[in-house]
Amino acid sequence: MQKSLQFISSTKDQIHQALALAYHHVLLLAAGTNPWDGITPNSTAIPGTSQAQSIAGGIMFYAGIMLDVGAVLGIIFLVISSRSSHMKSANEGHRWLGAAIVGAILLGSVTTFLGWGYGVGQTIS
């Protein structure tokens, strides 16, 4: 019981600190100063950034392979099912192929969309 009360009081203290910080930022913004001015992305600020980039690139590579496998399986389902007049499986093949194509478009354009969003965010003042 005592530990749960300590947890609750420490959580309340953290909430009070967060609210005080937020209030401080609101006051700075109301005064016409932005506390976040001058902060830019910095890939060397945190150790392990290059490893994180390598991991993200590896995940994108394997996601691309999985999309290729999904497209090939979709085409195989489509061809075999349409030859045997099994329309439900042919529709599954269409769905797999379409999902693989949409996934490849999203995978290939994710960095472009993020860069575009970052650029739009930089224009907001």
N, C-alpha and C positions, 0 to 999 in steps of 0.2 A: 504494500500500500504506500509505503514511504517513497519507494522508487518512482511510482507512477505520479505522485504529487511533485517530486523533483522534476520529472519530465515535463509535466504540465507547466510548472513555473518557468523552466528554462525555455519552453516553447513560447510562453507569453512574453518573456524577455526578448526572444528573437523577433517576434511579431512587432513588439514596440520599437525595436531598433530598425526594422525594415520600414515601418511607418514613419519614423523620424527621418530616415534617409530620403524617403519619397517626398515628405513634406519639404525637406531642404531643397530637393531638386525642383519642386514646384515653385518655391520662392525664387530660386535662381532663374527659372524660365520666365516668371512674372517680371523679374527685374530686367529682362532682355538679354541675359547671358545663358548660354547653353553649356552645361557641364560636360557634354560629350564632344565639344569642338576639339578638333585636332587629333581625334582618335581614328586611326586607319588600320586596315587589316595588316598584320605583321606575321609573316610565316616563321620568323626566327624567335619570336617572343616565348613560345612554349616548346620545351624539349619534346622530341618525338613527332614533330610535324611531318618530317619527310617519311617516317614510317607510316603515319596515318594516310598520307597521300599514296604511298605504295599499296597499302591495304585497300583503299578505295578504288584504285586502278585495277587491282586484282579482282575485286568483287565485280566491277563493271565488265571485266574480261569474261569471267565465268557466267555472268548474267547473259552476255552475248552468246556464249556457247549454248546455254539452256534455251534461249530464244531460237537459235538455229535448230536445235533438236526438236523443239515444239513445232516449228514450221515444217520440218521434214515429216514428223509423225502426222501432222495435220494433212499434208499432201497425200501420204500413204493411206490414211483413213478415207480421205475423199475419193481417191482413185479406186481402191478396193471396194468400198461401200457402194459407189455409184455403179460399178460394174456388176455387183450382185443385187442391185435394186434395193438396197437397204438404206432408205432415206434418212432414218434417224442417225445412223453412224456417219452418213455423208454430211449431215448438218453439224455433227460434232467436229468433223474434219474442217469444215468451213470456219467454225468457231475457233478451233485451235490455231488455224492459219491466220485468221484475223487478229487474234490476241497476240500472236507472235509478231505480226507486222506492227501493231500499235505499240507493243512493248519495245520493239527495236527503235521506233520513231522517238518514243519517250526517253529511252536510254541514250540515244545519240544526241538528243537535244537538251538534256537536263543541264549541262554546264552552260549552254547558251542562254537558257531561260534564267538560270541563277545569275549569270553575268548581267543580263538585261534588267532583272529586278534590282540588282545592286546599283546599276547605273541610274535607274529611276529613283531609287531611294536617295542617291547622292544629290539629286536636283531639288529635293524637298528641303525647304528652309523654314 
